[in-house]
């Protein structure tokens, strides 16, 4: 894999971050390649360019992966790019999954007769995290009870409606202030249902009012998951799946119970069926999935990610 960053555009601070053994860069790239129109993320064989709205300015983050490191360049339009980049470094480490303690999970369950083979086949799996917690929350709201493809299309239309661009032309996902500026009519015109538009506006207003200090929570050394959960669940239209998904993709918190996720429930069913413990079509109810996941705390969401990946690589 190349380790040379592209030269075009404004140069900014560059880091060379070491990667742990068995780091799965392709997982990160595949996650950011979901939108084939590549408005806000452009993915190459070993590279990612992502637009971020950071400190009220557009940023282009460029990552190039090699076997044992990732080179990261931070290109910001205006302002003190060096200072902003230093403040953004924890965000980049979180995006790359470098803050996730996956070794303890793999060591604990490696010999398990049900999970061991799956974990060994997916050693090093980490959860890709999006640019900001608000982006994760917006995605979770838009993804409620619809397919991934439909959620990707909604996200694309939201990004186009906000029209925030870096000098390179790369779009940036809107944050709370830009979502509020769109208002309900433009959100509805972008394809959001009335309920999703209302929820997105409600969380945007709560963030700007200081009731959802997402950035401050993300900066804490330990994710205050219970505090975040309580604050989110108090908002109409936000349920347990939205909270767990936001904590996973926005904060890298690995213990949300994704028992309401159909793909997670399907993955559990496949594991059980492979061991002759369930029929091939015996999909668990959310309550059954919640009970099945409970013993895997504090890694329930990480296990959910393994179940997603397991289904993605199977061909039978």
C-alpha positions as YAML, in Angstrom:
chain: A
units: angstrom
residues:
- id: 1
  name: UNK
  ca: [0.00, 0.00, 0.00]
- id: 2
  name: UNK
  ca: [1.22, 3.52, -0.76]
- id: 3
  name: UNK
  ca: [2.18, 5.78, 2.13]
- id: 4
  name: UNK
  ca: [2.30, 8.98, 0.07]
- id: 5
  name: UNK
  ca: [-0.36, 11.62, 0.62]
- id: 6
  name: UNK
  ca: [-1.75, 13.38, -2.44]
- id: 7
  name: UNK
  ca: [-0.10, 16.75, -3.06]
- id: 8
  name: UNK
  ca: [-2.97, 18.78, -4.52]
- id: 9
  name: UNK
  ca: [-4.79, 21.34, -2.40]
- id: 10
  name: UNK
  ca: [-3.74, 23.22, 0.70]
- id: 11
  name: UNK
  ca: [-1.17, 21.41, 2.77]
- id: 12
  name: UNK
  ca: [-1.81, 21.06, 6.45]
- id: 13
  name: UNK
  ca: [-0.41, 19.30, 9.52]
- id: 14
  name: UNK
  ca: [0.49, 15.65, 8.96]
- id: 15
  name: UNK
  ca: [0.73, 12.84, 11.52]
- id: 16
  name: UNK
  ca: [2.06, 9.32, 11.19]
- id: 17
  name: UNK
  ca: [-0.02, 7.25, 13.62]
- id: 18
  name: UNK
  ca: [1.12, 3.69, 14.37]
- id: 19
  name: UNK
  ca: [-1.50, 1.01, 13.90]
- id: 20
  name: UNK
  ca: [-1.85, -2.01, 16.20]
- id: 21
  name: UNK
  ca: [-1.28, -5.54, 15.00]
- id: 22
  name: UNK
  ca: [-4.13, -6.99, 12.93]
- id: 23
  name: UNK
  ca: [-5.56, -3.54, 12.24]
- id: 24
  name: UNK
  ca: [-8.30, -3.91, 9.62]
- id: 25
  name: UNK
  ca: [-8.10, -0.76, 7.52]
- id: 26
  name: UNK
  ca: [-10.48, -2.20, 4.94]
- id: 27
  name: UNK
  ca: [-13.27, -2.24, 7.53]
- id: 28
  name: UNK
  ca: [-12.85, 1.50, 8.06]
- id: 29
  name: UNK
  ca: [-12.71, 2.20, 4.35]
- id: 30
  name: UNK
  ca: [-15.77, 0.07, 3.60]
- id: 31
  name: UNK
  ca: [-17.80, 1.91, 6.23]
- id: 32
  name: UNK
  ca: [-16.99, 5.30, 4.71]
- id: 33
  name: UNK
  ca: [-17.64, 4.02, 1.18]
- id: 34
  name: UNK
  ca: [-21.36, 3.43, 1.75]
- id: 35
  name: UNK
  ca: [-22.38, 6.49, -0.31]
- id: 36
  name: UNK
  ca: [-21.31, 5.68, -3.86]
- id: 37
  name: UNK
  ca: [-21.75, 9.30, -4.90]
- id: 38
  name: UNK
  ca: [-18.86, 10.11, -2.53]
- id: 39
  name: UNK
  ca: [-20.08, 13.58, -1.57]
- id: 40
  name: UNK
  ca: [-18.48, 13.78, 1.88]
- id: 41
  name: UNK
  ca: [-16.19, 10.74, 1.80]
- id: 42
  name: UNK
  ca: [-13.91, 9.65, -1.03]
- id: 43
  name: UNK
  ca: [-12.40, 6.19, -0.60]
- id: 44
  name: UNK
  ca: [-9.50, 4.65, -2.51]
- id: 45
  name: UNK
  ca: [-7.87, 1.21, -2.19]
- id: 46
  name: UNK
  ca: [-5.91, 2.39, 0.85]
- id: 47
  name: UNK
  ca: [-7.06, 5.97, 1.43]
- id: 48
  name: UNK
  ca: [-9.88, 8.12, 2.73]
- id: 49
  name: UNK
  ca: [-10.71, 11.79, 2.23]
- id: 50
  name: UNK
  ca: [-13.50, 12.98, 4.53]
- id: 51
  name: UNK
  ca: [-15.12, 16.36, 4.94]
- id: 52
  name: UNK
  ca: [-15.69, 17.64, 8.48]
- id: 53
  name: UNK
  ca: [-17.33, 20.77, 9.82]
- id: 54
  name: UNK
  ca: [-15.03, 21.61, 12.72]
- id: 55
  name: UNK
  ca: [-15.01, 24.79, 14.81]
- id: 56
  name: UNK
  ca: [-17.32, 26.43, 12.26]
- id: 57
  name: UNK
  ca: [-14.93, 25.77, 9.39]
- id: 58
  name: UNK
  ca: [-14.68, 23.10, 6.70]
- id: 59
  name: UNK
  ca: [-11.89, 20.55, 7.03]
- id: 60
  name: UNK
  ca: [-10.66, 17.86, 4.67]
- id: 61
  name: UNK
  ca: [-9.11, 14.94, 6.54]
- id: 62
  name: UNK
  ca: [-6.93, 12.71, 4.38]
- id: 63
  name: UNK
  ca: [-5.81, 9.28, 5.55]
- id: 64
  name: UNK
  ca: [-3.47, 6.89, 3.78]
- id: 65
  name: UNK
  ca: [-3.02, 3.44, 5.29]
- id: 66
  name: UNK
  ca: [0.00, 1.15, 5.15]
- id: 67
  name: UNK
  ca: [0.64, -2.10, 6.95]
- id: 68
  name: UNK
  ca: [1.66, -0.59, 10.28]
- id: 69
  name: UNK
  ca: [0.69, 3.10, 10.21]
- id: 70
  name: UNK
  ca: [-1.72, 5.66, 8.87]
- id: 71
  name: UNK
  ca: [-0.66, 9.06, 7.61]
- id: 72
  name: UNK
  ca: [-3.23, 11.73, 8.38]
- id: 73
  name: UNK
  ca: [-3.31, 15.22, 6.92]
- id: 74
  name: UNK
  ca: [-5.63, 17.96, 8.25]
- id: 75
  name: UNK
  ca: [-6.55, 20.66, 5.71]
- id: 76
  name: UNK
  ca: [-8.71, 23.44, 7.13]
- id: 77
  name: UNK
  ca: [-10.12, 26.43, 5.29]
- id: 78
  name: UNK
  ca: [-8.97, 29.50, 7.24]
- id: 79
  name: UNK
  ca: [-8.33, 29.95, 10.93]
- id: 80
  name: UNK
  ca: [-5.45, 28.49, 12.90]
- id: 81
  name: UNK
  ca: [-5.25, 25.13, 11.16]
- id: 82
  name: UNK
  ca: [-2.35, 23.86, 13.28]
- id: 83
  name: UNK
  ca: [-4.12, 24.59, 16.57]
- id: 84
  name: UNK
  ca: [-7.44, 23.20, 15.31]
- id: 85
  name: UNK
  ca: [-5.69, 20.07, 14.09]
- id: 86
  name: UNK
  ca: [-4.07, 19.45, 17.48]
- id: 87
  name: UNK
  ca: [-7.47, 19.81, 19.12]
- id: 88
  name: UNK
  ca: [-8.91, 17.48, 16.51]
- id: 89
  name: UNK
  ca: [-6.35, 14.72, 17.00]
- id: 90
  name: UNK
  ca: [-8.44, 12.87, 19.65]
- id: 91
  name: UNK
  ca: [-11.33, 12.94, 17.17]
- id: 92
  name: UNK
  ca: [-9.13, 11.31, 14.52]
- id: 93
  name: UNK
  ca: [-7.95, 8.60, 16.92]
- id: 94
  name: UNK
  ca: [-11.56, 7.91, 17.82]
- id: 95
  name: UNK
  ca: [-12.54, 7.72, 14.15]
- id: 96
  name: UNK
  ca: [-9.82, 5.14, 13.54]
- id: 97
  name: UNK
  ca: [-10.97, 3.01, 16.46]
- id: 98
  name: UNK
  ca: [-7.62, 3.41, 18.20]
- id: 99
  name: UNK
  ca: [-9.28, 4.17, 21.53]
- id: 100
  name: UNK
  ca: [-11.16, 0.86, 21.55]
- id: 101
  name: UNK
  ca: [-9.91, -1.86, 23.88]
- id: 102
  name: UNK
  ca: [-10.75, -4.91, 21.80]
- id: 103
  name: UNK
  ca: [-7.98, -7.17, 23.11]
- id: 104
  name: UNK
  ca: [-9.80, -7.95, 26.36]
- id: 105
  name: UNK
  ca: [-12.92, -8.97, 24.46]
- id: 106
  name: UNK
  ca: [-11.03, -11.25, 22.10]
- id: 107
  name: UNK
  ca: [-9.08, -12.84, 24.96]
- id: 108
  name: UNK
  ca: [-12.22, -13.43, 27.03]
- id: 109
  name: UNK
  ca: [-14.28, -15.09, 24.28]
- id: 110
  name: UNK
  ca: [-11.65, -16.65, 22.00]
- id: 111
  name: UNK
  ca: [-12.23, -20.16, 23.36]
- id: 112
  name: UNK
  ca: [-16.03, -19.90, 23.41]
- id: 113
  name: UNK
  ca: [-17.56, -22.73, 21.34]
- id: 114
  name: UNK
  ca: [-20.16, -20.40, 19.87]
- id: 115
  name: UNK
  ca: [-18.07, -17.28, 19.21]
- id: 116
  name: UNK
  ca: [-14.47, -18.46, 19.06]
- id: 117
  name: UNK
  ca: [-14.35, -19.28, 15.35]
- id: 118
  name: UNK
  ca: [-16.03, -16.00, 14.44]
- id: 119
  name: UNK
  ca: [-13.62, -13.93, 16.52]
- id: 120
  name: UNK
  ca: [-10.57, -15.73, 15.16]
- id: 121
  name: UNK
  ca: [-11.78, -15.14, 11.60]
- id: 122
  name: UNK
  ca: [-12.27, -11.44, 12.42]
- id: 123
  name: UNK
  ca: [-9.32, -10.80, 14.72]
- id: 124
  name: UNK
  ca: [-8.65, -7.11, 15.16]
- id: 125
  name: UNK
  ca: [-12.13, -5.93, 14.23]
- id: 126
  name: UNK
  ca: [-12.79, -2.40, 15.42]
- id: 127
  name: UNK
  ca: [-15.82, -0.18, 15.01]
- id: 128
  name: UNK
  ca: [-15.54, 2.68, 12.53]
- id: 129
  name: UNK
  ca: [-16.58, 5.97, 14.17]
- id: 130
  name: UNK
  ca: [-17.93, 8.94, 12.23]
- id: 131
  name: UNK
  ca: [-16.53, 12.46, 12.34]
- id: 132
  name: UNK
  ca: [-18.54, 13.87, 15.23]
- id: 133
  name: UNK
  ca: [-21.10, 12.53, 17.73]
- id: 134
  name: UNK
  ca: [-23.74, 14.77, 16.15]
- id: 135
  name: UNK
  ca: [-23.14, 13.13, 12.77]
- id: 136
  name: UNK
  ca: [-23.65, 9.73, 14.40]
- id: 137
  name: UNK
  ca: [-26.84, 10.89, 16.09]
- id: 138
  name: UNK
  ca: [-28.19, 12.31, 12.84]
- id: 139
  name: UNK
  ca: [-27.41, 9.06, 11.04]
- id: 140
  name: UNK
  ca: [-29.11, 7.02, 13.79]
- id: 141
  name: UNK
  ca: [-32.25, 9.16, 13.54]
- id: 142
  name: UNK
  ca: [-32.35, 8.92, 9.76]
- id: 143
  name: UNK
  ca: [-31.69, 5.17, 9.90]
- id: 144
  name: UNK
  ca: [-34.60, 4.36, 12.21]
- id: 145
  name: UNK
  ca: [-36.64, 1.47, 10.78]
- id: 146
  name: UNK
  ca: [-35.37, 1.77, 7.20]
- id: 147
  name: UNK
  ca: [-32.70, -0.01, 5.17]
- id: 148
  name: UNK
  ca: [-29.08, 1.11, 5.09]
- id: 149
  name: UNK
  ca: [-29.47, 2.07, 1.42]
- id: 150
  name: UNK
  ca: [-32.46, 4.29, 2.21]
- id: 151
  name: UNK
  ca: [-30.62, 5.88, 5.16]
- id: 152
  name: UNK
  ca: [-27.59, 6.59, 2.95]
- id: 153
  name: UNK
  ca: [-29.85, 8.33, 0.44]
- id: 154
  name: UNK
  ca: [-31.42, 10.47, 3.20]
- id: 155
  name: UNK
  ca: [-28.00, 11.39, 4.54]
- id: 156
  name: UNK
  ca: [-26.84, 12.40, 1.07]
- id: 157
  name: UNK
  ca: [-29.86, 14.67, 0.59]
- id: 158
  name: UNK
  ca: [-29.31, 16.26, 4.01]
- id: 159
  name: UNK
  ca: [-25.68, 16.98, 3.14]
- id: 160
  name: UNK
  ca: [-26.69, 18.50, -0.19]
- id: 161
  name: UNK
  ca: [-29.35, 20.64, 1.46]
- id: 162
  name: UNK
  ca: [-26.85, 22.08, 3.96]
- id: 163
  name: UNK
  ca: [-24.28, 22.68, 1.16]
- id: 164
  name: UNK
  ca: [-21.20, 22.98, 3.37]
- id: 165
  name: UNK
  ca: [-18.05, 22.50, 1.28]
- id: 166
  name: UNK
  ca: [-14.33, 22.47, 1.76]
- id: 167
  name: UNK
  ca: [-12.19, 24.38, -0.76]
- id: 168
  name: UNK
  ca: [-11.42, 21.03, -2.41]
- id: 169
  name: UNK
  ca: [-15.11, 20.61, -3.24]
- id: 170
  name: UNK
  ca: [-15.65, 17.88, -0.65]
- id: 171
  name: UNK
  ca: [-18.91, 18.26, 1.25]
- id: 172
  name: UNK
  ca: [-19.11, 18.33, 5.06]
- id: 173
  name: UNK
  ca: [-21.87, 16.78, 7.14]
- id: 174
  name: UNK
  ca: [-23.94, 19.54, 8.80]
- id: 175
  name: UNK
  ca: [-23.86, 20.05, 12.54]
- id: 176
  name: UNK
  ca: [-26.63, 21.26, 14.84]
- id: 177
  name: UNK
  ca: [-26.61, 24.93, 13.82]
- id: 178
  name: UNK
  ca: [-26.82, 24.12, 10.11]
- id: 179
  name: UNK
  ca: [-29.63, 21.60, 10.66]
- id: 180
  name: UNK
  ca: [-31.64, 24.20, 12.58]
- id: 181
  name: UNK
  ca: [-31.02, 26.71, 9.81]
- id: 182
  name: UNK
  ca: [-32.59, 24.29, 7.33]
- id: 183
  name: UNK
  ca: [-35.82, 24.15, 9.32]
- id: 184
  name: UNK
  ca: [-38.63, 21.61, 9.02]
- id: 185
  name: UNK
  ca: [-39.70, 22.45, 5.48]
- id: 186
  name: UNK
  ca: [-36.28, 21.96, 3.90]
- id: 187
  name: UNK
  ca: [-35.69, 18.81, 5.94]
- id: 188
  name: UNK
  ca: [-38.99, 17.43, 4.66]
- id: 189
  name: UNK
  ca: [-38.02, 18.44, 1.12]
- id: 190
  name: UNK
  ca: [-34.79, 16.46, 1.61]
- id: 191
  name: UNK
  ca: [-36.88, 13.35, 2.18]
- id: 192
  name: UNK
  ca: [-37.09, 13.11, 5.96]
- id: 193
  name: UNK
  ca: [-40.40, 12.02, 7.42]
- id: 194
  name: UNK
  ca: [-42.14, 14.48, 9.72]
- id: 195
  name: UNK
  ca: [-41.12, 12.40, 12.76]
- id: 196
  name: UNK
  ca: [-37.45, 12.20, 11.71]
- id: 197
  name: UNK
  ca: [-37.33, 15.92, 10.90]
- id: 198
  name: UNK
  ca: [-38.82, 16.79, 14.27]
- id: 199
  name: UNK
  ca: [-36.36, 14.53, 16.10]
- id: 200
  name: UNK
  ca: [-33.38, 15.93, 14.23]
- id: 201
  name: UNK
  ca: [-34.46, 19.48, 14.97]
- id: 202
  name: UNK
  ca: [-35.08, 18.62, 18.62]
- id: 203
  name: UNK
  ca: [-31.59, 17.18, 19.17]
- id: 204
  name: UNK
  ca: [-30.07, 20.13, 17.30]
- id: 205
  name: UNK
  ca: [-31.87, 22.59, 19.54]
- id: 206
  name: UNK
  ca: [-30.88, 20.61, 22.64]
- id: 207
  name: UNK
  ca: [-27.23, 20.66, 21.62]
- id: 208
  name: UNK
  ca: [-27.18, 24.39, 21.00]
- id: 209
  name: UNK
  ca: [-29.00, 24.98, 24.30]
- id: 210
  name: UNK
  ca: [-26.29, 23.05, 26.16]
- id: 211
  name: UNK
  ca: [-28.59, 20.16, 27.05]
- id: 212
  name: UNK
  ca: [-26.66, 17.77, 24.78]
- id: 213
  name: UNK
  ca: [-22.99, 18.76, 25.11]
- id: 214
  name: UNK
  ca: [-21.90, 16.06, 22.68]
- id: 215
  name: UNK
  ca: [-18.39, 17.41, 22.08]
- id: 216
  name: UNK
  ca: [-17.72, 17.81, 25.81]
- id: 217
  name: UNK
  ca: [-18.92, 14.27, 26.47]
- id: 218
  name: UNK
  ca: [-16.69, 12.94, 23.68]
- id: 219
  name: UNK
  ca: [-13.68, 14.71, 25.22]
- id: 220
  name: UNK
  ca: [-14.05, 12.94, 28.57]
- id: 221
  name: UNK
  ca: [-11.57, 10.11, 29.23]
- id: 222
  name: UNK
  ca: [-14.44, 7.72, 29.99]
- id: 223
  name: UNK
  ca: [-17.62, 7.97, 27.93]
- id: 224
  name: UNK
  ca: [-20.48, 9.03, 30.27]
- id: 225
  name: UNK
  ca: [-22.82, 6.56, 28.60]
- id: 226
  name: UNK
  ca: [-25.55, 6.65, 31.25]
- id: 227
  name: UNK
  ca: [-25.70, 10.45, 31.22]
- id: 228
  name: UNK
  ca: [-25.82, 10.53, 27.42]
- id: 229
  name: UNK
  ca: [-28.51, 7.85, 27.35]
- id: 230
  name: UNK
  ca: [-30.73, 9.66, 29.81]
- id: 231
  name: UNK
  ca: [-30.40, 12.95, 27.96]
- id: 232
  name: UNK
  ca: [-31.20, 11.40, 24.59]
- id: 233
  name: UNK
  ca: [-34.09, 9.25, 25.80]
- id: 234
  name: UNK
  ca: [-35.75, 12.38, 27.19]
- id: 235
  name: UNK
  ca: [-36.18, 13.65, 23.62]
- id: 236
  name: UNK
  ca: [-39.26, 12.57, 21.68]
- id: 237
  name: UNK
  ca: [-38.48, 10.14, 18.90]
- id: 238
  name: UNK
  ca: [-35.27, 8.82, 20.46]
- id: 239
  name: UNK
  ca: [-35.35, 5.19, 21.58]
- id: 240
  name: UNK
  ca: [-32.86, 2.60, 22.84]
- id: 241
  name: UNK
  ca: [-31.55, 1.57, 19.39]
- id: 242
  name: UNK
  ca: [-30.87, 5.19, 18.42]
- id: 243
  name: UNK
  ca: [-29.02, 5.74, 21.70]
- id: 244
  name: UNK
  ca: [-26.90, 2.59, 21.41]
- id: 245
  name: UNK
  ca: [-26.03, 3.27, 17.78]
- id: 246
  name: UNK
  ca: [-25.09, 6.88, 18.56]
- id: 247
  name: UNK
  ca: [-22.85, 5.78, 21.42]
- id: 248
  name: UNK
  ca: [-21.18, 3.22, 19.16]
- id: 249
  name: UNK
  ca: [-20.63, 5.29, 16.02]
- id: 250
  name: UNK
  ca: [-20.23, 8.66, 17.70]
- id: 251
  name: UNK
  ca: [-18.21, 7.83, 20.80]
- id: 252
  name: UNK
  ca: [-16.73, 4.40, 20.14]
- id: 253
  name: UNK
  ca: [-18.55, 3.02, 23.21]
- id: 254
  name: UNK
  ca: [-18.65, -0.76, 22.89]
- id: 255
  name: UNK
  ca: [-21.39, -1.82, 25.30]
- id: 256
  name: UNK
  ca: [-24.66, -0.61, 23.81]
- id: 257
  name: UNK
  ca: [-27.21, -3.40, 23.49]
- id: 258
  name: UNK
  ca: [-28.24, -3.45, 19.82]
- id: 259
  name: UNK
  ca: [-30.97, -6.02, 20.44]
- id: 260
  name: UNK
  ca: [-33.47, -4.05, 18.35]
- id: 261
  name: UNK
  ca: [-31.23, -4.28, 15.27]
- id: 262
  name: UNK
  ca: [-32.60, -6.84, 12.81]
- id: 263
  name: UNK
  ca: [-29.15, -7.68, 11.43]
- id: 264
  name: UNK
  ca: [-27.83, -8.33, 14.95]
- id: 265
  name: UNK
  ca: [-30.78, -10.60, 15.69]
- id: 266
  name: UNK
  ca: [-30.22, -12.40, 12.40]
- id: 267
  name: UNK
  ca: [-26.56, -12.88, 13.28]
- id: 268
  name: UNK
  ca: [-27.44, -14.41, 16.64]
- id: 269
  name: UNK
  ca: [-29.88, -16.75, 14.91]
- id: 270
  name: UNK
  ca: [-27.17, -17.88, 12.48]
- id: 271
  name: UNK
  ca: [-24.75, -18.61, 15.30]
- id: 272
  name: UNK
  ca: [-27.38, -20.65, 17.13]
- id: 273
  name: UNK
  ca: [-28.44, -22.46, 13.95]
- id: 274
  name: UNK
  ca: [-24.83, -23.41, 13.16]
- id: 275
  name: UNK
  ca: [-24.66, -25.13, 16.54]
- id: 276
  name: UNK
  ca: [-28.04, -26.80, 16.12]
- id: 277
  name: UNK
  ca: [-29.49, -24.63, 18.87]
- id: 278
  name: UNK
  ca: [-32.15, -22.96, 16.72]
- id: 279
  name: UNK
  ca: [-33.89, -23.43, 13.42]
- id: 280
  name: UNK
  ca: [-32.61, -21.58, 10.34]
- id: 281
  name: UNK
  ca: [-35.61, -19.23, 10.37]
- id: 282
  name: UNK
  ca: [-36.07, -18.80, 14.12]
- id: 283
  name: UNK
  ca: [-35.36, -15.07, 14.34]
- id: 284
  name: UNK
  ca: [-35.11, -13.91, 17.94]
- id: 285
  name: UNK
  ca: [-37.42, -11.24, 19.27]
- id: 286
  name: UNK
  ca: [-35.79, -8.05, 20.55]
- id: 287
  name: UNK
  ca: [-36.38, -9.18, 24.13]
- id: 288
  name: UNK
  ca: [-34.75, -12.55, 23.44]
- id: 289
  name: UNK
  ca: [-31.80, -10.86, 21.74]
- id: 290
  name: UNK
  ca: [-31.39, -8.48, 24.69]
- id: 291
  name: UNK
  ca: [-31.23, -11.42, 27.09]
- id: 292
  name: UNK
  ca: [-28.77, -13.29, 24.84]
- id: 293
  name: UNK
  ca: [-26.45, -10.27, 24.58]
- id: 294
  name: UNK
  ca: [-26.52, -9.46, 28.30]
- id: 295
  name: UNK
  ca: [-23.67, -11.81, 29.39]
- id: 296
  name: UNK
  ca: [-21.32, -10.16, 26.87]
- id: 297
  name: UNK
  ca: [-21.21, -6.81, 28.71]
- id: 298
  name: UNK
  ca: [-19.15, -4.62, 28.51]
- id: 299
  name: UNK
  ca: [-18.71, -5.50, 24.83]
- id: 300
  name: UNK
  ca: [-22.27, -6.02, 23.58]
- id: 301
  name: UNK
  ca: [-22.03, -3.45, 20.78]
- id: 302
  name: UNK
  ca: [-18.63, -4.79, 19.71]
- id: 303
  name: UNK
  ca: [-20.19, -8.23, 19.51]
- id: 304
  name: UNK
  ca: [-22.95, -6.68, 17.39]
- id: 305
  name: UNK
  ca: [-20.29, -5.37, 15.03]
- id: 306
  name: UNK
  ca: [-18.82, -8.87, 14.78]
- id: 307
  name: UNK
  ca: [-22.27, -10.22, 13.92]
- id: 308
  name: UNK
  ca: [-22.63, -7.60, 11.16]
- id: 309
  name: UNK
  ca: [-19.20, -8.47, 9.78]
- id: 310
  name: UNK
  ca: [-19.86, -12.21, 10.00]
- id: 311
  name: UNK
  ca: [-22.90, -11.87, 7.79]
- id: 312
  name: UNK
  ca: [-21.02, -9.68, 5.34]
- id: 313
  name: UNK
  ca: [-18.35, -12.31, 4.70]
- id: 314
  name: UNK
  ca: [-20.58, -15.39, 4.54]
- id: 315
  name: UNK
  ca: [-21.71, -16.66, 1.15]
- id: 316
  name: UNK
  ca: [-23.93, -19.58, 2.15]
...
